[in-house]
Amino acid sequence: MCELLGLNFKHPVSASFSFRGFRHRSEKNPHGWGIARYDGKACQIFKEAVKAEDSPLAEFIRDYEPFQSQIFIGHVRDASKGAHSLANTHPFVRVFRGREVVLAHNGTLTETPLPGDELRFSPVGETDSEAILCALLTILARDETSLEDYQRLKGILTDFNHKGTMNLLFADGERLFCYKDREGHNGLYLVERSAPFSPVSLADEDWQVDFREEEAPDQRGFVIASHPLTVNENWIDLPRGELFVFREGEMIFGEY
């Protein structure tokens, strides 16, 4: 099954530590990897249709501390629909109202979220995941709905979720959105980090980081993953069928 990674913090952070642990999840998700970060309204995406643990580019990103942002979205792919190609590798991106919106999906829809002749945004690849992004933005554009209308957004995602399994992470450069499948497919967990910080150890590698030495005293934020990445933090199993929205290291919509 595919796995997701999301970060949202008050101040820019390096994805190195979380990506180091997340990259190991490609052992069971070998069909591609990708990671997106934001600089304002624009995003930068690195992705390949190869196993992350075999990728020199993924290794470079793991070790490149200047690769920083307030918002990250990562994905490792176990293909259920579509060829093992760059076009089908997450995250996907579209320009929407002057911002680049990025989305990654875990799960499989058995029905298309919106008929192809109704789409205002066209898929490049063959995945149901890219179709979700195109359908979501089409509905928001058609109905003149804002990404800040979180209740309406939750309703749209709930409708999509009835067509199959669906965990989502998406972002617009200002906010990180997280939706958990209504049946709990595969899992989605969250951990909050804030002062006072302490050493943190990875679950998939003998590696520890002491955030006391690296973080600003007012730094705070959240890490979201399909399964916990560390062994000594309080990861929360998110409630099913719920939408969560994060901005500048705070949860601004949702309860757990």
C-alpha positions as CSV (number, residue, x, y, z in Angstrom):
1,M,0.0,0.0,0.0
2,C,1.2,3.5,-0.7
3,E,2.3,5.7,2.2
4,L,2.0,9.4,2.9
5,L,4.1,12.0,4.7
6,G,3.1,15.5,5.6
7,L,4.7,18.3,7.6
8,N,3.5,21.7,8.6
9,F,5.5,24.0,10.9
10,K,5.5,27.6,12.1
11,H,9.0,28.1,10.8
12,P,10.7,26.4,7.9
13,V,12.2,23.0,8.8
14,S,14.3,20.4,7.0
15,A,12.5,17.3,5.9
16,S,15.7,15.3,6.3
17,F,14.9,13.4,9.5
18,S,11.3,12.5,8.6
19,F,12.2,11.7,5.0
20,R,15.1,9.5,6.2
21,G,12.6,7.3,8.0
22,F,9.9,7.6,5.4
23,R,12.3,6.5,2.6
24,H,12.5,3.1,4.2
25,R,8.8,2.6,3.6
26,S,9.6,2.2,-0.1
27,E,10.6,-1.4,0.6
28,K,6.9,-2.3,0.3
29,N,6.1,0.6,-2.0
30,P,8.7,0.3,-4.8
31,H,6.9,1.8,-7.7
32,G,7.8,5.5,-7.3
33,W,8.4,8.3,-4.8
34,G,8.0,12.0,-4.6
35,I,8.3,15.0,-2.3
36,A,6.9,18.5,-2.6
37,R,7.8,21.6,-0.7
38,Y,6.5,25.2,-0.8
39,D,8.0,28.6,-1.2
40,G,5.0,30.9,-0.9
41,K,2.4,30.0,-3.5
42,A,4.9,28.0,-5.6
43,C,5.9,24.4,-5.0
44,Q,9.0,22.4,-5.9
45,I,8.5,18.7,-6.6
46,F,11.1,15.9,-6.9
47,K,9.7,12.6,-8.0
48,E,10.8,9.4,-9.8
49,A,9.1,6.2,-10.9
50,V,11.7,4.2,-9.0
51,K,12.1,2.7,-5.6
52,A,13.1,5.5,-3.1
53,E,15.8,3.4,-1.4
54,D,17.5,2.8,-4.7
55,S,17.4,6.5,-5.8
56,P,20.5,8.7,-5.5
57,L,18.2,11.7,-5.8
58,A,16.2,10.6,-2.8
59,E,19.4,10.0,-0.9
60,F,20.6,13.5,-1.8
61,I,17.3,15.1,-0.5
62,R,17.6,13.0,2.7
63,D,21.0,14.6,3.4
64,Y,20.4,18.1,2.1
65,E,19.6,20.2,5.1
66,P,18.9,23.4,3.1
67,F,15.9,21.6,1.6
68,Q,13.5,23.4,3.9
69,S,9.9,24.6,4.0
70,Q,6.9,25.1,6.3
71,I,4.9,22.6,4.3
72,F,6.0,19.2,2.8
73,I,4.1,16.4,1.2
74,G,5.7,13.1,0.5
75,H,4.6,9.8,-1.1
76,V,5.9,6.3,-1.8
77,R,3.9,4.3,-4.3
78,D,2.6,0.8,-4.5
79,A,0.7,1.0,-7.8
80,S,-2.9,-0.1,-8.0
81,K,-3.9,1.8,-11.1
82,G,-1.7,3.0,-13.9
83,A,1.8,2.2,-15.2
84,H,5.0,2.6,-13.3
85,S,5.7,6.0,-14.9
86,L,6.5,9.6,-14.0
87,A,3.1,10.7,-15.1
88,N,1.5,8.4,-12.5
89,T,3.9,9.3,-9.7
90,H,2.7,11.4,-6.7
91,P,2.5,14.2,-5.7
92,F,0.4,15.8,-8.5
93,V,0.1,19.5,-9.0
94,R,-2.3,22.0,-10.7
95,V,-2.4,25.8,-10.7
96,F,-5.6,27.0,-9.0
97,R,-6.5,30.6,-8.3
98,G,-2.9,31.7,-8.6
99,R,-1.5,29.0,-6.3
100,E,0.0,25.6,-7.0
101,V,-2.1,22.9,-5.3
102,V,-0.3,19.6,-4.6
103,L,-2.0,16.3,-3.7
104,A,-0.9,12.8,-2.8
105,H,-3.3,9.9,-2.3
106,N,-3.3,6.5,-0.6
107,G,-6.1,4.1,-1.5
108,T,-8.1,3.1,-4.6
109,L,-11.3,4.5,-6.0
110,T,-13.5,2.0,-7.8
111,E,-15.5,4.8,-9.5
112,T,-14.3,8.1,-11.1
113,P,-14.9,11.0,-8.8
114,L,-16.3,13.1,-11.6
115,P,-17.1,12.2,-15.3
116,G,-14.3,13.2,-17.7
117,D,-16.4,15.5,-19.8
118,E,-17.1,17.6,-16.7
119,L,-13.5,18.2,-15.7
120,R,-12.0,21.6,-16.0
121,F,-8.6,20.2,-15.1
122,S,-7.3,17.3,-17.1
123,P,-5.2,14.3,-15.8
124,V,-1.9,13.7,-17.4
125,G,-1.6,10.1,-16.2
126,E,-3.9,7.2,-15.6
127,T,-4.3,7.2,-11.8
128,D,-7.4,7.7,-9.7
129,S,-5.3,9.9,-7.5
130,E,-4.6,12.5,-10.1
131,A,-8.3,12.3,-11.0
132,I,-9.2,13.2,-7.4
133,L,-7.2,16.4,-7.7
134,C,-8.7,17.3,-11.0
135,A,-12.2,16.6,-9.8
136,L,-11.8,18.5,-6.5
137,L,-10.5,21.6,-8.2
138,T,-13.2,21.4,-10.9
139,I,-16.0,21.3,-8.2
140,L,-14.4,24.2,-6.3
141,A,-14.1,26.2,-9.5
142,R,-17.6,25.3,-10.7
143,D,-19.3,26.1,-7.4
144,E,-17.1,29.1,-6.7
145,T,-16.2,27.4,-3.4
146,S,-13.2,28.6,-1.4
147,L,-10.5,26.3,0.0
148,E,-11.3,28.1,3.2
149,D,-14.8,26.6,3.3
150,Y,-13.7,23.6,5.3
151,Q,-17.1,22.1,5.9
152,R,-18.0,22.1,2.2
153,L,-14.5,20.7,1.4
154,K,-15.1,17.9,3.9
155,G,-18.4,17.1,2.2
156,I,-16.8,16.9,-1.2
157,L,-14.1,14.5,0.1
158,T,-16.7,12.4,1.9
159,D,-18.6,12.0,-1.4
160,F,-15.4,10.9,-3.1
161,N,-14.6,8.5,-0.3
162,H,-17.8,6.6,-0.9
163,K,-16.4,5.6,-4.3
164,G,-13.5,3.7,-2.7
165,T,-10.6,4.0,-0.2
166,M,-9.0,7.4,0.2
167,N,-6.4,9.0,2.5
168,L,-5.3,12.4,1.2
169,L,-2.7,15.1,1.8
170,F,-2.9,18.2,-0.2
171,A,-1.8,21.8,0.2
172,D,-2.0,25.3,-1.4
173,G,1.2,26.9,0.0
174,E,-0.6,28.4,2.9
175,R,-2.4,25.4,4.4
176,L,-1.8,21.6,4.6
177,F,-5.0,19.5,4.3
178,C,-5.3,16.0,5.6
179,Y,-8.3,13.6,5.1
180,K,-8.5,10.1,6.6
181,D,-10.4,7.3,4.9
182,R,-13.8,6.6,6.4
183,E,-13.0,2.9,6.9
184,G,-9.5,3.5,8.3
185,H,-7.8,2.1,5.2
186,N,-4.0,1.6,5.8
187,G,-3.9,4.2,8.6
188,L,-3.0,7.8,9.1
189,Y,-1.3,9.1,12.2
190,L,-0.2,12.5,13.5
191,V,2.4,13.7,16.0
192,E,2.7,17.3,17.4
193,R,6.1,18.8,18.1
194,S,6.6,21.9,20.2
195,A,8.9,23.2,22.9
196,P,10.4,21.8,25.1
197,F,11.9,19.5,22.5
198,S,13.7,16.3,23.2
199,P,15.7,13.6,21.3
200,V,13.6,11.6,18.8
201,S,14.5,8.1,17.4
202,L,13.4,6.6,14.1
203,A,11.4,3.4,14.0
204,D,13.0,2.1,10.7
205,E,16.7,3.1,11.3
206,D,19.1,3.4,14.1
207,W,19.1,7.2,14.0
208,Q,18.3,9.9,16.5
209,V,18.0,13.7,16.3
210,D,18.0,16.0,19.3
211,F,15.6,18.8,18.3
212,R,16.7,20.8,21.3
213,E,19.8,21.7,19.3
214,E,18.0,22.6,16.1
215,E,14.6,24.2,16.6
216,A,13.7,27.8,17.4
217,P,12.2,28.1,20.9
218,D,8.8,29.0,19.5
219,Q,8.9,26.4,16.8
220,R,5.8,24.1,16.7
221,G,4.1,21.9,14.1
222,F,2.8,18.6,13.0
223,V,4.1,15.5,11.2
224,I,1.5,13.2,9.5
225,A,2.3,9.7,8.2
226,S,0.5,6.5,7.2
227,H,2.3,4.8,10.1
228,P,4.4,6.2,13.0
229,L,7.9,7.1,11.9
230,T,9.4,7.3,15.4
231,V,9.4,5.1,18.5
232,N,9.5,7.6,21.3
233,E,6.7,10.1,20.4
234,N,3.0,10.2,21.0
235,W,1.5,9.4,17.6
236,I,-2.2,9.9,17.4
237,D,-4.4,7.5,15.3
238,L,-6.6,10.1,13.5
239,P,-10.4,9.6,13.5
240,R,-11.9,8.1,10.4
241,G,-13.7,10.2,7.7
242,E,-12.4,13.5,9.1
243,L,-10.7,16.5,7.5
244,F,-7.9,18.4,9.3
245,V,-6.3,21.7,8.2
246,F,-3.0,23.1,9.4
247,R,-1.4,26.5,9.0
248,E,1.9,27.8,10.4
249,G,2.2,24.9,12.8
250,E,-1.3,25.0,14.2
251,M,-4.4,22.9,13.6
252,I,-7.1,25.4,12.4
253,F,-9.8,22.8,11.5
254,G,-10.6,19.4,12.9
255,E,-10.4,17.6,16.3
256,Y,-8.8,14.4,17.4
